Amino acid sequence: MTAAARLTAVTAAACAVVLGAALPSSAINSYNATPAPERTEVGALVATWDNDDNPATPDRVDWVCSGTMIDADTFLTAAHCTTDWPANVKFYVSLDQDVQAGLDKAAAQHPGDPAAVAEAVAVQGTAHSHPAYPGPASDTHDISVIELPAAKVKARWNFTPATLPKAGALSALGPQGLKDTSFVVAGYGTQEAQRGPGGHTHPGGGVRMKAPTGFNALNNAWIRLSMNASQGNGGACYGDSGGPNFATLNGKRTLVATTITGDTPCYATNVTYRLDTPGARAFLAPFVTLP
């Protein structure tokens, strides 16, 4: 990825989730990753908010997380992306391939007008976070949707919504079936940690990328995916939170989980929230038709 990441302390706090000692994921690693212009259902969550608690100064605007369109007007992301913000936060969704370049261009055209910048690249929506978030580590209920005006989304982008899994689809595969399944993570996040004169940095971000991953472990709410480069895998990092993890099930690309957290340098494991569980399906049922 070539665009500079812009995660501030406010954004990082908004994108935080407590799961052991791990930090939230938000980007696609540079190794074994490629651009994903064909994944038109994958988008970036853009926010405007009060950056300094001073209503006299312009709000901040930035992309903050990733996510996926799961029908014509519903964008799926993570609850830690849509909670713990200032009261005046507004959320937008962009399906552009390079959202950072779009924001940079719009900022030059609309200086001091963050709403105009956001509207230049994205469509405003309403966030609905899981009411039980944050839950216990066994199931944090880290899931959220942005409801969007379908006509505005259709007028700007062509996409086919992601296919959600049937109930218990991952459990039904069994250990060997999971090992034999192809997984792909996608999102707009930064790259893995790189050491420099000032310490570790996470370059990149803001461009839709994808990378293969491998099965690691499955439990009631989570599926852990391996990001081991030596096995041909890539993985997620900062900014990929809420983004999709696809699996090929019965020959069909299926959105089986969303990126939530992982290891600090973004090298080892992507911890993702399952979408085939009773809890996830109960949350999604009012917003989308489930298989």
Backbone bond lengths (Angstrom), bond angles and torsions (degrees), N, CA, C in turn:
res aa  C-N    CA-C-N  psi(-1)  N-CA   C-N-CA  omega(-1)  CA-C   N-CA-C  phi
1 M - - - 1.450 - - 1.527 109.79 -
2 T 1.302 116.17 144.17 1.451 119.19 -174.53 1.519 113.81 -109.99
3 A 1.337 118.28 -21.00 1.461 119.74 -177.13 1.520 110.71 -77.89
4 A 1.325 116.25 147.34 1.464 120.48 -177.97 1.515 110.83 -75.99
5 A 1.327 116.20 138.25 1.461 121.13 177.20 1.513 109.65 -76.20
6 R 1.333 116.68 146.48 1.452 120.39 -175.69 1.519 112.11 -127.12
7 L 1.307 118.81 30.97 1.443 119.90 -178.70 1.517 110.02 -72.01
8 T 1.335 117.00 118.59 1.452 121.59 177.17 1.511 109.32 -96.52
9 A 1.339 116.03 178.75 1.454 119.57 177.62 1.520 110.81 -61.17
10 V 1.330 117.07 -36.62 1.461 120.03 178.37 1.514 110.35 -64.17
11 T 1.337 116.13 -47.11 1.458 120.01 -179.66 1.515 110.97 -63.60
12 A 1.321 116.64 -43.91 1.461 119.99 -179.48 1.519 110.77 -60.35
13 A 1.324 116.43 -40.37 1.455 119.38 178.55 1.515 110.82 -65.88
14 A 1.316 115.81 -39.97 1.462 119.60 179.71 1.514 111.38 -66.83
15 C 1.323 117.14 -27.11 1.459 121.51 -177.68 1.519 111.93 -101.17
16 A 1.307 118.62 21.44 1.458 121.05 -177.74 1.516 110.57 -93.64
17 V 1.342 115.88 147.94 1.454 121.70 172.80 1.513 107.47 -146.00
18 V 1.325 116.22 139.55 1.453 120.14 -178.04 1.519 108.76 -93.04
19 L 1.306 115.93 116.29 1.456 121.90 177.05 1.516 106.33 -148.25
20 G 1.309 117.06 91.85 1.445 121.30 -172.83 1.503 108.54 65.36
21 A 1.357 116.88 -135.66 1.458 121.57 179.43 1.516 111.31 -102.48
22 A 1.323 116.65 9.18 1.460 119.79 -173.58 1.523 110.96 -79.15
23 L 1.312 114.89 160.17 1.450 122.55 176.94 1.516 109.32 -108.21
24 P 1.350 117.13 160.43 1.460 119.04 -178.01 1.507 112.53 -67.47
25 S 1.323 115.51 146.42 1.453 120.36 176.98 1.504 110.03 -87.36
26 S 1.336 116.82 151.20 1.444 118.76 177.52 1.505 115.62 -159.80
27 A 1.312 123.56 22.20 1.450 120.39 179.76 1.498 111.91 -163.10
28 I 1.334 114.78 164.22 1.459 119.82 176.10 1.517 108.43 -97.78
29 N 1.326 116.42 131.28 1.455 120.82 -178.87 1.522 111.24 -65.25
30 S 1.339 115.74 159.14 1.456 120.03 -178.35 1.524 111.99 -75.59
31 Y 1.335 117.28 -30.31 1.462 119.05 -176.72 1.534 110.59 -78.95
32 N 1.338 114.78 137.47 1.465 122.69 178.28 1.530 113.03 56.84
33 A 1.328 117.55 26.42 1.461 121.55 179.91 1.520 110.15 -113.73
34 T 1.324 115.09 153.35 1.462 120.90 178.67 1.529 109.00 -141.24
35 P 1.336 117.72 156.42 1.472 119.57 173.76 1.526 110.77 -59.07
36 A 1.341 116.24 154.27 1.464 120.33 -176.33 1.524 111.83 -129.09
37 P 1.337 118.34 57.46 1.469 119.03 179.32 1.515 113.11 -63.22
38 E 1.341 117.26 -23.74 1.460 119.92 -179.54 1.525 113.03 -76.93
39 R 1.322 117.86 -15.45 1.459 121.19 -179.65 1.522 108.67 -87.06
40 T 1.325 115.74 65.93 1.464 121.54 -173.20 1.526 112.98 -70.37
41 E 1.335 117.75 -13.59 1.465 120.19 176.76 1.526 112.43 -81.49
42 V 1.330 117.25 -11.45 1.460 122.43 -178.90 1.524 109.34 -90.42
43 G 1.319 116.70 129.17 1.451 120.37 -176.22 1.508 113.57 -134.12
44 A 1.321 114.66 175.63 1.462 122.45 179.11 1.525 109.17 -110.01
45 L 1.326 115.64 140.10 1.454 121.86 174.16 1.525 108.23 -88.71
46 V 1.329 116.15 120.95 1.457 123.06 -179.71 1.525 108.03 -109.52
47 A 1.330 116.91 142.05 1.466 120.27 179.81 1.524 110.82 -133.25
48 T 1.318 115.46 149.06 1.463 121.66 165.66 1.520 106.62 -118.23
49 W 1.336 116.42 141.13 1.462 119.52 -177.70 1.527 110.73 -160.51
50 D 1.326 114.93 165.00 1.457 122.60 178.32 1.519 108.39 -75.44
51 N 1.315 116.74 111.85 1.456 121.07 -172.70 1.527 114.01 -86.54
52 D 1.332 118.08 -19.50 1.468 119.58 -174.48 1.523 113.26 -136.65
53 D 1.334 117.76 15.22 1.461 122.68 178.18 1.523 111.48 59.79
54 N 1.322 115.48 30.27 1.459 120.97 179.38 1.520 108.29 -127.31
55 P 1.330 117.97 104.68 1.474 120.02 -176.58 1.516 113.55 -64.80
56 A 1.335 117.53 -13.32 1.464 120.09 -179.14 1.519 112.61 -81.11
57 T 1.321 117.80 -12.96 1.460 121.32 -179.17 1.522 109.95 -106.60
58 P 1.337 117.04 153.53 1.470 119.35 -179.49 1.513 111.50 -62.20
59 D 1.335 115.90 146.64 1.454 121.49 174.18 1.522 110.14 -70.40
60 R 1.313 115.00 166.39 1.460 121.31 175.60 1.532 108.86 -89.89
61 V 1.317 116.92 151.58 1.458 122.43 174.10 1.524 107.80 -134.04
62 D 1.334 116.64 135.65 1.461 120.38 179.84 1.520 108.78 -165.80
63 W 1.344 115.76 160.12 1.461 119.79 167.53 1.534 105.96 -82.47
64 V 1.337 117.12 143.33 1.463 119.35 -172.01 1.520 113.86 -128.96
65 C 1.321 118.81 -23.88 1.462 122.08 -177.60 1.518 109.04 -154.94
66 S 1.311 115.84 -177.72 1.456 122.68 177.53 1.528 109.31 -118.81
67 G 1.314 117.10 173.56 1.454 121.02 178.89 1.516 111.08 -179.23
68 T 1.338 115.78 -172.31 1.457 121.37 -172.77 1.516 111.24 -144.54
69 M 1.312 117.22 137.46 1.462 121.81 171.76 1.528 108.57 -74.61
70 I 1.345 116.14 124.08 1.464 120.01 -178.76 1.531 111.81 -111.90
71 D 1.317 117.22 -4.57 1.460 122.94 162.85 1.527 106.83 -159.51
72 A 1.309 118.31 -165.11 1.459 120.50 -172.50 1.514 113.74 -66.88
73 D 1.347 117.50 -22.29 1.461 119.63 -175.30 1.528 114.41 -136.93
74 T 1.324 117.84 15.37 1.464 120.84 -176.17 1.521 110.46 -125.44
75 F 1.332 115.15 122.35 1.466 123.64 179.80 1.518 107.98 -108.77
76 L 1.320 116.38 120.29 1.463 122.10 -178.53 1.522 110.43 -92.23
77 T 1.333 116.39 132.00 1.462 121.03 176.82 1.530 108.61 -147.86
78 A 1.324 117.73 -159.26 1.468 122.14 -177.77 1.526 110.36 -105.81
79 A 1.324 116.93 147.98 1.466 120.99 179.94 1.520 111.49 -65.91
80 H 1.342 117.77 -30.69 1.467 117.27 179.73 1.525 111.60 -70.60
81 C 1.336 116.54 -11.14 1.464 120.44 175.15 1.523 112.27 -84.77
82 T 1.323 118.14 -19.14 1.460 121.38 -172.58 1.527 113.26 -119.65
83 T 1.330 118.23 9.55 1.462 121.80 179.00 1.525 110.05 -122.18
84 D 1.346 115.76 166.48 1.468 123.49 177.52 1.521 112.49 62.44
85 W 1.316 117.30 39.07 1.452 123.00 175.69 1.521 110.13 -107.05
86 P 1.336 118.52 162.39 1.467 120.28 170.12 1.533 110.65 -57.47
87 A 1.317 115.59 155.68 1.462 120.51 -173.79 1.524 112.99 -60.41
88 N 1.329 117.27 -26.30 1.473 118.79 -175.67 1.522 113.42 -93.19
89 V 1.328 118.26 14.91 1.463 120.13 179.75 1.530 110.68 -62.66
90 K 1.316 115.48 142.32 1.465 122.15 172.43 1.524 107.68 -128.39
91 F 1.330 116.15 138.74 1.454 121.36 -177.01 1.524 111.03 -109.38
92 Y 1.318 114.49 141.93 1.453 123.32 178.91 1.530 108.06 -133.58
93 V 1.321 116.12 159.29 1.465 121.34 176.70 1.524 108.42 -126.28
94 S 1.332 115.47 133.43 1.459 121.95 174.98 1.520 109.50 -121.55
95 L 1.322 116.68 135.52 1.463 122.15 174.79 1.520 111.15 -105.98
96 D 1.334 117.60 17.82 1.456 121.61 176.83 1.531 110.59 -68.37
97 Q 1.312 116.75 148.26 1.457 121.23 177.12 1.524 111.95 -66.92
98 D 1.337 117.60 -40.67 1.465 122.40 -179.86 1.528 108.15 -121.71
99 V 1.314 116.32 86.71 1.464 120.10 -176.52 1.525 111.22 -72.73
100 Q 1.331 117.59 -30.13 1.462 119.51 -179.59 1.527 110.89 -66.17
101 A 1.321 116.79 -43.13 1.463 119.74 177.97 1.525 110.71 -62.33
102 G 1.337 116.20 -38.39 1.450 119.75 177.91 1.519 112.79 -64.32
103 L 1.324 116.11 -40.94 1.465 120.37 178.05 1.526 110.87 -66.05
104 D 1.329 116.54 -41.50 1.463 120.05 179.67 1.536 110.86 -61.93
105 K 1.321 116.60 -44.50 1.461 121.10 179.76 1.522 110.52 -64.03
106 A 1.342 116.30 -44.88 1.459 120.25 -178.44 1.524 111.60 -66.88
107 A 1.336 117.75 -34.51 1.461 120.88 178.84 1.520 110.92 -63.96
108 A 1.325 116.66 -35.71 1.465 120.44 177.68 1.528 111.29 -70.76
109 Q 1.326 115.87 -32.25 1.469 120.48 -178.75 1.527 112.49 -81.94
110 H 1.348 116.44 -27.58 1.473 120.92 -175.75 1.528 110.32 -129.32
111 P 1.330 118.69 61.58 1.466 120.19 -178.06 1.529 111.48 -61.55
112 G 1.334 114.89 133.68 1.456 120.06 178.46 1.508 115.25 75.78
113 D 1.340 117.55 11.13 1.468 121.18 -178.58 1.527 109.13 -129.65
114 P 1.340 117.48 78.43 1.471 119.92 -175.40 1.512 113.92 -61.58
115 A 1.350 117.95 -31.30 1.460 119.23 178.36 1.524 110.96 -64.83
116 A 1.326 116.84 -41.40 1.459 120.32 178.42 1.522 111.11 -66.25
117 V 1.332 116.23 -36.52 1.464 120.50 177.28 1.527 109.97 -62.56
118 A 1.332 116.27 -48.60 1.466 120.21 -179.77 1.520 111.30 -61.45
119 E 1.333 116.90 -43.99 1.462 120.50 -177.96 1.521 112.76 -68.59
120 A 1.338 117.14 -20.95 1.458 119.99 178.22 1.527 111.89 -70.12
121 V 1.329 116.84 -25.99 1.465 119.83 -175.85 1.521 113.32 -117.85
122 A 1.334 118.04 -11.59 1.461 119.73 -168.36 1.526 111.28 -147.27
123 V 1.335 115.06 169.14 1.462 123.37 178.06 1.522 108.37 -114.27
124 Q 1.335 116.86 132.31 1.451 120.50 -177.87 1.518 111.26 -75.70
125 G 1.347 115.14 144.40 1.452 120.74 178.65 1.513 111.77 -142.87
126 T 1.327 115.50 -174.57 1.461 122.80 -179.12 1.517 109.58 -116.77
127 A 1.331 116.34 127.99 1.458 121.53 -177.38 1.521 111.27 -86.25
128 H 1.335 115.44 140.87 1.461 122.93 173.53 1.533 107.04 -130.58
129 S 1.315 116.64 102.53 1.458 121.17 179.16 1.529 109.52 -89.88
130 H 1.321 116.30 153.45 1.464 119.79 177.43 1.520 108.62 -58.09
131 P 1.331 119.00 127.96 1.462 120.66 -176.12 1.524 113.83 -64.88
132 A 1.334 117.85 -19.48 1.464 120.58 -179.39 1.529 112.77 -94.84
133 Y 1.325 117.37 3.06 1.471 119.79 177.24 1.525 109.29 -76.50
134 P 1.362 119.09 138.88 1.459 126.89 -5.09 1.527 111.40 -87.67
135 G 1.309 116.07 129.25 1.451 121.17 177.26 1.513 111.04 -91.03
136 P 1.318 117.74 -168.03 1.469 121.60 178.90 1.519 111.75 -67.66
137 A 1.323 116.69 163.20 1.469 121.16 -177.71 1.524 111.98 -57.61
138 S 1.332 116.97 -28.90 1.464 119.14 -179.74 1.524 111.77 -66.38
139 D 1.339 116.94 -28.61 1.458 122.68 174.98 1.520 107.72 -160.82
140 T 1.327 116.08 96.81 1.470 120.71 -176.94 1.525 113.16 -77.46
141 H 1.333 118.18 -6.13 1.468 122.41 -176.47 1.533 110.35 57.56
142 D 1.320 116.11 39.46 1.466 122.04 -174.91 1.528 110.09 -84.63
143 I 1.317 114.93 72.27 1.457 120.63 -176.70 1.525 108.57 -145.72
144 S 1.316 115.81 142.16 1.461 121.90 -176.23 1.516 109.02 -152.94
145 V 1.330 116.43 156.95 1.456 120.70 172.47 1.528 108.94 -130.71
146 I 1.322 115.13 153.69 1.456 123.24 170.93 1.523 106.74 -112.67
147 E 1.328 116.08 118.40 1.461 120.25 176.72 1.533 108.34 -87.73
148 L 1.323 115.81 127.85 1.462 122.73 -172.59 1.530 111.37 -119.37
149 P 1.325 117.86 156.38 1.469 119.77 172.40 1.527 109.54 -72.76
150 A 1.314 117.14 111.21 1.466 121.70 -172.29 1.520 112.38 -57.69
151 A 1.330 117.58 -38.46 1.464 120.04 -177.21 1.526 111.15 -63.91
152 K 1.325 116.87 -39.69 1.464 120.18 179.54 1.524 111.38 -68.44
153 V 1.332 116.72 -39.79 1.461 120.07 178.31 1.523 110.28 -64.28
154 K 1.327 116.64 -45.52 1.466 121.22 -178.88 1.517 111.66 -63.45
155 A 1.327 116.49 -33.33 1.461 120.06 -178.68 1.523 112.40 -70.47
156 R 1.334 117.01 -20.46 1.461 120.06 -175.45 1.518 114.04 -105.05
157 W 1.338 117.57 -31.89 1.464 119.01 -173.31 1.523 110.90 -139.44
158 N 1.318 115.43 147.14 1.458 122.24 170.36 1.521 108.44 -102.71
159 F 1.314 117.73 128.50 1.459 121.05 -179.53 1.521 109.25 -158.95
160 T 1.305 115.18 157.87 1.464 121.79 171.71 1.519 107.37 -109.41
161 P 1.325 119.38 121.32 1.467 120.39 -178.09 1.525 111.77 -57.41
162 A 1.315 115.30 149.44 1.463 120.69 178.69 1.522 110.66 -66.39
163 T 1.311 115.46 150.09 1.462 122.20 175.50 1.521 109.63 -88.27
164 L 1.318 117.15 126.33 1.458 121.74 177.96 1.529 109.97 -85.95
165 P 1.333 117.29 157.33 1.471 119.86 -177.99 1.522 112.50 -80.49
166 K 1.303 115.68 156.98 1.463 121.05 170.96 1.528 109.34 -71.61
167 A 1.314 116.01 161.81 1.463 120.87 179.32 1.522 110.27 -57.10
168 G 1.346 115.38 128.98 1.463 120.86 176.16 1.506 115.15 69.08
169 A 1.342 118.02 19.99 1.473 120.55 -174.47 1.521 112.27 -61.46
170 L 1.329 117.96 -40.23 1.459 119.71 -178.99 1.521 111.28 -71.90
171 S 1.321 117.70 -41.55 1.462 120.39 178.06 1.516 111.25 -61.28
172 A 1.327 116.57 -36.22 1.460 120.73 -177.65 1.515 112.84 -65.58
173 L 1.331 117.62 -21.98 1.465 120.07 -179.42 1.520 112.41 -69.92
174 G 1.340 117.34 -30.84 1.464 120.09 -176.24 1.517 111.30 74.53
175 P 1.329 117.58 166.61 1.473 121.49 -175.93 1.521 113.82 -55.20
176 Q 1.323 117.91 -47.29 1.455 119.56 -177.35 1.515 111.22 -70.63
177 G 1.321 116.85 -38.30 1.452 119.81 178.26 1.518 112.06 -62.95
178 L 1.332 117.10 -38.21 1.461 121.06 177.51 1.531 110.64 -65.94
179 K 1.320 116.66 -40.32 1.467 120.50 178.80 1.525 111.02 -64.21
180 D 1.320 116.67 -31.88 1.462 120.81 -177.98 1.527 113.37 -87.72
181 T 1.326 117.39 -2.11 1.462 121.76 -176.12 1.522 111.25 -87.67
182 S 1.313 116.46 139.67 1.463 122.09 177.03 1.530 109.15 -87.94
183 F 1.348 116.18 126.31 1.459 122.47 178.18 1.525 109.45 -116.11
184 V 1.325 116.23 145.63 1.469 122.33 176.59 1.522 108.30 -136.84
185 V 1.330 116.90 129.26 1.454 122.40 175.36 1.518 108.51 -102.25
186 A 1.340 116.58 144.26 1.458 120.99 178.54 1.522 109.58 -137.29
187 G 1.328 115.61 155.13 1.458 119.84 178.62 1.515 111.81 166.90
188 Y 1.323 114.62 -175.48 1.461 122.82 -173.65 1.523 112.22 -110.51
189 G 1.319 118.43 9.86 1.448 121.56 -168.79 1.513 115.92 -74.08
190 T 1.315 113.38 -177.57 1.457 122.37 -176.88 1.517 111.16 -82.25
191 Q 1.328 115.43 -177.96 1.461 121.11 180.00 1.522 110.58 -95.39
192 E 1.324 115.03 170.36 1.458 121.29 177.72 1.526 110.96 -60.19
193 A 1.328 116.27 161.98 1.461 121.77 -176.44 1.524 111.34 -58.40
194 Q 1.339 115.71 135.92 1.460 122.31 174.02 1.524 108.49 -125.01
195 R 1.333 115.55 134.58 1.458 120.52 -176.60 1.527 109.99 -85.44
196 G 1.321 115.79 133.15 1.455 121.53 178.34 1.510 110.79 -140.82
197 P 1.323 117.18 -174.93 1.466 120.96 -178.82 1.524 113.31 -57.52
198 G 1.325 117.23 -31.73 1.460 120.12 -179.25 1.512 113.87 -96.45
199 G 1.328 117.31 10.04 1.458 121.41 -177.26 1.523 111.31 105.39
200 H 1.323 115.80 -160.87 1.458 120.52 -178.34 1.523 111.48 -75.70
201 T 1.330 116.03 138.66 1.459 122.44 172.71 1.523 108.44 -131.12
202 H 1.328 115.50 162.08 1.461 121.78 177.19 1.525 107.80 -122.47
203 P 1.329 118.17 90.99 1.468 120.94 -175.85 1.523 112.14 -73.25
204 G 1.324 114.24 168.55 1.456 120.22 173.92 1.514 112.62 84.91
205 G 1.323 115.56 -165.79 1.448 121.86 178.81 1.516 112.60 111.39
206 G 1.329 115.57 148.84 1.448 120.96 176.67 1.507 115.51 95.02
207 V 1.339 117.35 -0.81 1.459 122.34 178.66 1.527 108.23 -120.23
208 R 1.328 117.34 134.44 1.469 120.42 -177.94 1.531 110.06 -71.41
209 M 1.341 113.97 122.94 1.460 121.61 -179.03 1.527 109.46 -130.26
210 K 1.332 115.56 168.82 1.465 121.15 176.36 1.518 108.81 -144.05
211 A 1.328 116.31 158.03 1.455 120.90 178.22 1.526 109.27 -157.43
212 P 1.335 117.01 146.88 1.463 119.59 176.28 1.519 110.90 -75.05
213 T 1.324 116.95 148.82 1.461 122.90 173.31 1.516 108.25 -134.87
214 G 1.338 115.89 169.94 1.453 120.98 179.88 1.511 111.21 -125.19
215 F 1.319 116.69 157.20 1.457 121.19 -179.78 1.521 111.36 -68.73
216 N 1.345 115.24 138.47 1.457 121.01 176.51 1.524 111.56 -121.08
217 A 1.329 118.06 -54.91 1.468 120.27 -177.55 1.526 109.73 -159.86
218 L 1.339 115.39 154.05 1.458 122.08 179.56 1.515 109.51 -131.24
219 N 1.347 116.91 133.04 1.455 119.84 168.34 1.518 109.39 -136.80
220 N 1.330 118.01 -167.03 1.455 120.82 -167.67 1.525 114.27 -59.71
221 A 1.331 118.31 -37.12 1.461 120.34 -176.70 1.521 113.51 -115.79
222 W 1.337 116.74 -16.12 1.463 120.53 -169.06 1.517 111.65 -125.31
223 I 1.336 114.81 149.94 1.456 120.92 164.18 1.522 106.90 -125.25
224 R 1.322 115.72 125.56 1.462 121.63 -179.89 1.519 108.49 -97.64
225 L 1.328 115.13 131.02 1.463 121.35 -175.40 1.517 110.37 -118.01
226 S 1.302 116.06 135.30 1.460 122.28 -177.11 1.525 110.99 -77.16
227 M 1.343 115.03 138.15 1.469 121.34 177.67 1.536 110.53 -115.45
228 N 1.320 116.69 26.95 1.460 122.41 -175.37 1.530 110.81 -68.05
229 A 1.334 116.17 115.01 1.470 120.81 -176.35 1.522 111.89 -63.78
230 S 1.339 117.22 -35.60 1.463 120.30 -177.30 1.523 112.20 -66.94
231 Q 1.343 116.75 -17.07 1.459 121.15 177.75 1.538 111.82 -97.35
232 G 1.344 115.63 9.49 1.450 120.30 179.18 1.513 114.11 85.75
233 N 1.346 116.71 9.83 1.454 120.52 -178.10 1.522 111.88 -91.44
234 G 1.320 115.03 157.54 1.452 122.34 166.15 1.509 106.82 -114.50
235 G 1.347 117.19 -148.77 1.455 117.01 178.42 1.502 113.24 175.76
236 A 1.338 115.21 -174.35 1.458 123.04 -176.35 1.517 110.93 -101.85
237 C 1.346 115.41 161.38 1.462 120.97 177.69 1.525 108.12 -151.33
238 Y 1.342 117.51 -157.18 1.456 121.12 -174.49 1.526 111.71 -68.11
239 G 1.344 116.61 125.82 1.457 122.12 -178.74 1.519 112.64 106.17
240 D 1.334 116.92 -13.93 1.463 120.70 178.22 1.520 112.33 -86.72
241 S 1.333 116.92 -5.32 1.465 120.31 179.32 1.521 110.79 -51.39
242 G 1.330 115.70 136.92 1.452 121.42 -179.88 1.504 113.99 83.33
243 G 1.342 116.79 -10.77 1.452 121.18 -177.86 1.517 113.10 -77.29
244 P 1.326 116.37 166.98 1.457 120.81 -171.57 1.515 114.55 -82.45
245 N 1.322 113.84 150.13 1.457 123.29 166.72 1.525 105.92 -123.84
246 F 1.328 115.12 111.17 1.451 121.49 -176.82 1.527 110.32 -94.48
247 A 1.329 114.91 149.94 1.466 121.55 171.39 1.519 107.79 -133.93
248 T 1.312 115.79 148.76 1.459 120.05 175.44 1.524 107.97 -89.67
249 L 1.340 116.44 107.74 1.465 122.59 -178.68 1.520 108.77 -116.37
250 N 1.329 115.70 120.70 1.465 121.30 -177.84 1.525 111.30 53.17
251 G 1.331 114.76 39.23 1.448 121.32 176.51 1.517 115.18 79.15
252 K 1.345 118.74 5.25 1.454 122.18 -176.37 1.524 110.58 -119.53
253 R 1.325 116.10 132.59 1.466 120.39 176.23 1.528 108.89 -66.26
254 T 1.341 116.19 122.94 1.458 121.90 -173.46 1.515 109.95 -129.48
255 L 1.321 116.49 135.79 1.459 122.06 177.41 1.529 107.73 -82.42
256 V 1.328 117.22 101.21 1.467 120.51 -171.85 1.516 113.45 -99.64
257 A 1.354 118.38 -17.67 1.464 119.44 -175.75 1.520 109.55 -163.73
258 T 1.338 115.65 161.93 1.463 121.57 176.55 1.520 110.02 -118.19
259 T 1.310 116.04 142.51 1.461 121.74 -179.92 1.533 110.43 -66.21
260 I 1.337 115.75 133.15 1.460 120.91 179.84 1.524 112.04 -124.42
261 T 1.320 117.84 -52.53 1.462 119.78 -174.15 1.522 110.08 -153.95
262 G 1.330 115.74 -179.20 1.456 120.86 -178.96 1.508 110.63 179.53
263 D 1.331 116.80 -165.05 1.458 120.26 179.71 1.532 110.21 -80.15
264 T 1.329 116.13 152.69 1.466 122.07 -172.49 1.526 113.92 -54.63
265 P 1.343 120.13 -48.21 1.476 119.06 -178.59 1.519 114.64 -80.79
266 C 1.346 117.83 -2.79 1.478 121.94 178.48 1.523 112.05 66.08
267 Y 1.320 116.50 48.70 1.456 120.54 179.78 1.530 114.34 -118.61
268 A 1.343 118.45 -25.26 1.456 119.02 -164.50 1.525 114.94 -110.30
269 T 1.337 117.97 -60.72 1.460 120.08 -168.02 1.520 111.42 -136.96
270 N 1.321 116.12 136.70 1.455 122.69 171.92 1.524 107.58 -103.17
271 V 1.327 116.65 116.32 1.460 121.57 179.75 1.523 107.92 -94.78
272 T 1.322 116.72 118.33 1.457 121.18 -169.98 1.527 111.39 -123.98
273 Y 1.332 115.36 150.26 1.455 122.25 -175.98 1.522 109.51 -92.15
274 R 1.323 116.26 121.78 1.452 121.63 -176.93 1.527 112.10 -67.83
275 L 1.331 115.72 144.09 1.458 121.23 179.29 1.521 112.94 -108.51
276 D 1.346 116.33 1.94 1.461 120.32 -179.12 1.525 112.49 -100.94
277 T 1.330 117.87 7.32 1.460 121.98 -176.21 1.522 110.84 -88.76
278 P 1.329 117.88 158.95 1.475 119.93 177.63 1.526 112.66 -57.55
279 G 1.349 117.80 -40.01 1.454 120.39 -178.74 1.510 113.32 -65.38
280 A 1.330 116.60 -46.15 1.471 120.27 179.16 1.524 110.55 -64.68
281 R 1.314 116.89 -41.96 1.462 120.74 -178.51 1.532 111.08 -67.03
282 A 1.329 117.43 -37.37 1.462 119.95 178.15 1.517 110.99 -63.85
283 F 1.333 116.93 -38.08 1.461 119.43 177.86 1.523 111.25 -67.76
284 L 1.329 117.01 -41.56 1.463 121.09 -175.12 1.525 113.67 -76.18
285 A 1.315 117.74 -24.20 1.460 121.71 -171.84 1.530 114.44 -54.62
286 P 1.329 120.22 -38.25 1.475 118.06 179.58 1.536 114.09 -71.26
287 F 1.317 116.91 -14.34 1.466 120.44 -172.82 1.528 113.90 -106.95
288 V 1.328 118.20 -23.48 1.453 120.85 -171.97 1.519 109.65 -149.98
289 T 1.324 117.73 151.61 1.455 121.70 175.43 1.517 109.39 -78.00
290 L 1.326 116.89 122.95 1.465 121.57 -176.05 1.535 110.56 -94.19
291 P 1.345 115.78 146.54 1.478 118.67 177.53 1.534 111.00 -72.99
